[in-house]
Amino acid sequence: MHALTDSQQPAWAAFADAWPEARIHNVLDDSLARDLAVEGKITERMIGRFLAIGRYAASTGVEGDETNAILFTCSAFGPAIDRVKADLDIPVLRPNEAAFEEALDAGSRIGLMVSFPKALPPLVDELEHMARSRGQRIEVRTGVAAGALEALKAGDGHRHDALAAACAETLADVDALVLCQFSLARAVAGIAPVPGRTVLSTPVSAVKKLRRTLRVS
C-alpha cells in the first residue's frame, strides 16, 4: 500500500530482487502525503482511511488465494499503520520496521534520513519505542535531504540521488544509516561507504522480513 507514487518502483524492485516468486498487487492513495502536510499531524480521519484501505487490501483475491500479508510503504504514518495491525489477522508490516530492527542490531548510534520532513517525528518515536522494548539505549541523529523529493517528482533522479548522498555525508558517525523512505532506496549506490557504518534501504529489509514472517523458503 502506497501513499506516494515514487514508493512503488522501489517496492517492486525489492520484491523482484529478494522474493521474485511473490505475487503482489498495489493500492495507492497519493492524497495522504499532501493531506498530512496540510494537517501537520495524523488525524483520526486519516486513521479511518488507513483502516478502510487495510480492510480492502486484506479482502482482495479469490478463495484460496487471499492476501497473506500487507506491506505499507508510507513511512510517515506509523501510528495509523499500527491501528491496521491491530485490526487485521494477517501480518501487516510498517515500512521501516525491518530496517530499524537491523539498525538496532548494528549498534546504538543510528542515523535516519528522509526527504519528506513531516516523516521524521513519527519515525524517531517508532525507533525509540523499538529500542526501549529491547532495553537498548540509542543515540539518534537525523538528516533531511532537502529538495530531493521535489527533484524526484520533477523527474530529476540524478539530482535526487546527489542530494541524498550529500545528506548521508552529514550522518557518517553512526553505526547504521537508515534511508527511511522507499523513494530514497534508489540513492543507495551513490552513498559513499564509511568504515563501520551500515547503510540500510527499507524496501529490501521489509521484503526479506515478510518472506521470513510467512515462512517461505
N, C-alpha and C positions, 0 to 999 in steps of 0.2 A: 504494500500500500504506500503510495507516494503523495507528498504534498508539493513537490517540485518536479517539473518535467526533467530537470537536469539530474535528478537522482535515478532515473530509470536505467539509462545506459550503464552506469557503474554497477548497478544491481544485476543486470542481465549478464554483464561481463564476468562478474564474480561467480554466478551460477555456471556459466559456460566453462570457467576455469576450474572451479573447485567441486562442482557437482553437476556435470552436464546431463546426467540421466534424469534429473528432477524436471517435473513438468510444472511450469509456472504460469500464472496469469496475473494481471495487474489491475489495480484500482487507483485512480488518480483524482485528487481534488486539489487543483492548483490554486484555489482561492484561500486555502488555510494559512499559508505563509503571509499573504497580503493581510488577511484579517488579524493575524497575530501582531503584525507590525502596527496596525491601526489601534488595536485594543491595548497593546503593551503587556498583556498577560493572557494566560489560558483561562477562559471563562467556562462556566457551566454549559453554556450553549455550545461551545467548541467541543467539550467533552461529550455532549449528547450526539454531536455529529460523528465523533470517533466511535462511539458505541454503535451507531447505526451502520457505519462503514464496516466495522469489525463483524457485526452480525451478518451483514450482506456477504462479506468475503467468506465467512465460515459456511454460509449456506450454499455456495456455488458448487457445481459439479453434479454428477448423476449418481444414483445409488451404487455404492461400491467404489466410487471414485470421488469421494468428497474431499474438500480441502483438509489437509492434515496439519497444517501449521500456517501461521501468518507472520511475515516479516514486515515491520514498519520501517520505512527509510527516512522518516522526517524527524530529525534529531532534536528539534526544539519542543517537542510535545510529549516528553516523558511521562508527566503525571496523567495525561489523557490516555496514553497507551497502557499505563498500569491499570486504569479502570477497565480497559478492554481485557487485559489479562485476567482480572478478577471475574469478568462477565462470561468468559468463554471456557469451554472444557477441552480446548486444543491448545498446543503450545503457541504462545504469542511472544515475539521477540522485539525488544526495543532495538533501535539501530546501533547503539553504541555499547550495548550490554556485553557482548562477547569481547570487543576490543578493550573495554575497561577491565574486564577480568584478566586479560593478557597483560595489560599495563600494570595492574596491581601485582601480578606475578613477577614482573620485571624489576620492580623496586618501589621506592617511596616517593621519588621525585617525578611528577607526571606533568607533562605539558599537554594542553588542549588547544587545538587550532580550529577556528571557524572562519567562515566568510560571511555569515549572517549573524550580526552581533546579538540579536534577541535570543539566539540559541544558547548563549553562554551561561546565564544564571541557572536554568534547569539542569544543564549538563554538569556544572560544578556540584550542584546539590546531589545529583544522581551518583557521581563518582564518590563524593564524600560519604554518602549513605552506604554505598557498597563497601568502602574501606572500613567504616565503623562496624558493619556487620561481620567483618573478618577480624576485628580487633587490631586493625592496621592504621598506623599514623602516617599521613601523607602530606607532602607539600605540593600544592597545585599551582602551576603557572599557566597563564592563558595568553593567547595571541589571536588577533583578528587580521585576516588577510584582506585589508580594506580595499574595496574596488574589485576584488577578484570575482565575486558572484555577478556583479554588473557586467564585467568583461565577458564572462561566460555566456550570459544571456544575450549579449550583443554579438556573439559568435566569434569572439577573440579568445580562443582556447590558449594560445601561446602566452598572452598577457596574464590570463588567469593563473597559469602554471608558474609564471615568473613571480607574480605577487605572492603566491603560496610559498614558493621556495625562499623568497626574501623574509617572509614571516617566520619560516622554520629556522632561519639563522638566528633569530632572537630567542629561540627556545632550544638552544644547544645543550645547556647544562641540566639535562633531565635524563632519567633512566628510560623513559618511554614518552614518545610523542604520538598523540592520537589525532589523526585527521578526522574531526568529529562529524563531518557531513559527507554523505555519499558522493556529492558532487565534487568534493576535494580529492577523491581517490585517484583521479587522472593525473594529479600533480606529483604522485609518489616518486616516479622515476627521476624527476628533476630536483629532488631534495638531496643536498649533499650529505654523504654519510658522516656521522660523528662517532668516534670510538665510544662504546659503552651506551649508546642511545639506540633503542629500538623504535622504528617508525611503523605505526600500525594504521592500516587502512580499514575502515569499518566494514565495507561490504564483504570482503573475503573472510574476515573474522566471523561475521554474522552467518554466512552461508555454511562455514565449517561447523559452527555450533549447532545450527539447525540440523545438519546431517547427523551429528553425534546424538542430538536430542531424540531424533526419530530412529536412531539405531540402524542407520543404513550404511552398509559396508561399501 
